[in-house]
Amino acid sequence: MSPLIRPLRSLANGVGLAWWARVETTGPDVTYWFGPFLTRTGLEAELATFLEDVGSEQPRSIRHTLLRTRRSEPLTTAAEG
């Protein structure tokens, strides 16, 4: 990976131009954020591996949305209750 990629991702995220996947599961009810990526294509290339990892926790359902946004911590949140 180029040494410029990390700072570019950080810059893109800071101005809201980074690509993220919001992955939501039920049973348990958890939202995961996967990113940032500079391009949608880059995100799509890595997403299957991330979804497989989330699937190993055996949730009842998994759905994801790809969006361009700015994110910070926390990147994983569980529903209260």
Buried (B, 14 or more C-beta within 10 A) or exposed (E): EEEEEEEEBEEBBEEEEBBBBBBBBEEEBBBBBBBBBBEEEBBEEEBEEBBEEBEEEEBEEBEBEBBBBEBEEEEEEEEEE
